[in-house]
Each structure stands twice: as C-alpha cells, then as structure tokens.
Amino acid sequence: MLDPAVRALLVCPVEKAPLRDEPEALVCTVCGRRYPIVDDIPVMLPDDPSQDTPTTEK
C-alpha cells in the first residue's frame, strides 16, 4: 500500500493536476492519463507507451 504521506504529494507529471485512486493505478483528473502501481510503487513516467491516454475528437 502506498504511504498516505507520499500519496498526498503526487500529481500528474504532465498536467500538475490531482490524481484519482483506482485499484491498480492513479488517474489524472484532467487528462485521464493512467499511472500504474507496480509492487506498491506508482510508475509516473509520462512518456510510457503503455499509458492509456484518452483522445478527444472535435
């Protein structure tokens, strides 16, 4: 489990926005990028190709 004091400091590295907790990832509340939690460590790499970034169509 992620230490609550550390978790409180984490924000999206791209948008600098708050993150929403999900069972296996942290999700940016602005851009929707997902940051997986692996062995209780969040992988906060914004250029990770496994990121599941939603697209918006206009």
N, C-alpha and C positions, 0 to 999 in steps of 0.2 A: 504494500500500500504506500502511496506517495505521502511523504511527510506534509501535513497540513500547512506548516510554515513555509515550506518550499513551494507548495502548490499555489499559495496565495500570491506569490511573486511572478508566476508565469503568465505571459501574454503571448499573443500571436506574434512571431518574429517579423511578419510582413506588414500587418495592419496595426500592430501595437494595441490590439483590441482584447477584451476579456475572452477567456476560453470557457466553453461549456463542458462539463464532465459527462462522458459516456462510459459504458463498461470497459471498453478496451482502447479508448482514445480520448484526446482532448480536441474539441472542435471550436474553431474561431467563430465568434458570434457575428462577425461582419462578412468575411469572405468564404466561410464554410470549409476552409482547409482542415484536414484531419491530421492530427499528430498522434501516431500510435504509441501506446505504452507497452514497452518490452521489458520484461523482468523488473517491473516497478520503476522503470526509467522512461520518461517521455522523450521520444525522438522528435526534436524540434528543428529539423532541417527543412527549410522552406523549399529547397530545390529537389527534394526526394521524389523521384519519378513514381513512386508507389502512392503518392498523395492523390487523394480522391477529390480534386477541386471541381466544384460545380461550375458550369458555364451558364452565362446568361445570354439569351438571344434577344436581339432587338428587331 
